[in-house]
């Protein structure tokens, strides 16, 4: 029976004229709950005449073309067209199927254009037999879009006098003369209702939401009536899944029981708890089904991090040679979230052991007191330095910035061979840092900033009085596919009579994988009479790098670095430049660079290996 109907439909199509166009008459406004559906427009004819060959035709493929529109509208039409969807499957269609789908196509095009405000399009539809394949072409003139005329948005209920909601009504992004877009209308509805819920009107809903479309006039009228309902108040807070002291957790609450509900406060609570680093996930929500007399309880679901974490890794760098690191973190040593971090690092030039005791500050987003102790032994270019440190620091957040106030007691022995000098330094400092990246492993867009002020005085037991400022910044962009541009800069200066009065840890050096490539680690600095770099009072470094991945995760890079450390200002920079190979590994970008020291006689070159290139 289905086959017989298809054959009859085909014969009717063949008898129809090849093309007709007739304007539609006026239509009455059609109110719809949320989505307007009133339509009118030019109507195109059925397909062009087909062969009258009585022999049945074997199924053949179909090509579908949509002309006259672009972008979102074209994509919407192709998604709505049944004949296009069938063509994408690659399944051959019979002659009857093709004719039936083509006959329905103009109405489907109109439906696809209505959400964009085009209710009177002109559509020319043709179907061609191209000897083994069909070609269906739809030429679309969308015409002028319907525009908004009257926008009537009102609040009813208890929240009708709420200043924040009245401001939300004024901010509704619909205006007379603006083209009708269903998506804009729906977004305006959602935002207004969300504003009511944010203010604690949890039962807010529309009692009227109508778009009356008059296609013949090219106009649409909007009527929105939002009934806010009553405003709810916060009830008691319940913590689920926590193994910490409840009084400690309650210090994070920034609202009181009985206050009007405001959902942004709950989001702030969730973000603050997440930022403590004590939990893998935090979910904060209102128990709407348990509300009584407009009082709604709050539930905070916490998933604590594992109490113990072990980290271990190995690597290689041309500055350090083979290196290894082992770290153990002990979390939540007590019911107040205290923790202990330990770390052991070893390489050819540096060996160090550090321990940090962390005390979270209640009610803050990651703020903590850190008590630390460390021992570092470093040997570079015949200079040996052994430094022990005891310190205490206050680490806190300031918006997107991290701030640290530190006080360290350092005992350092340094010098050449057996000629070692011992110094004790009381070093207060303050640091600000900020890093933003769209991916922690391989960022395509990001930036970073760092600023530090440090100093000491003889009055607190230090061997000399000095001040020190350093700053750094980085910018990363991806202007084209698979390519990145990385620019970074660093500068610093010390306020002291002679560089020898500075502790070695506070002197400036340049050169190495993360500094000026083409020069050895800490090679660029003022030197002693024996030619050993001893560090300087000033520093300046700049770098620009371009990289591109040509073969999946493999690519090339070109770079120019410049910088130096010196005792006099301005510092004369030394230049290094070269090319490198890049591999995007699971742990970050691995770089193998060949860099030439352009500023040195003979232009010697060095190989540099690094992991995690970027900010």
Helices and strands as residue ranges (DSSP letters): H 2-15, E 30-33, E 61-67, H 71-80, H 82-89, H 95-114, E 122-129, E 133-141, E 147-156, G 158-161, H 163-170, H 182-198, E 205-214, E 219-227, E 233-240, H 246-250, H 263-275, E 279-286, G 288-290, E 295-304, E 308-317, E 321-330, E 339-347, E 350-360, E 368-380, E 383-398, E 401-416, E 419-437, E 446-456, G 458-460, E 466-477, E 483-495, G 499-501, G 504-506, E 538-551, E 554-566, E 574-585, E 588-597, E 605-611
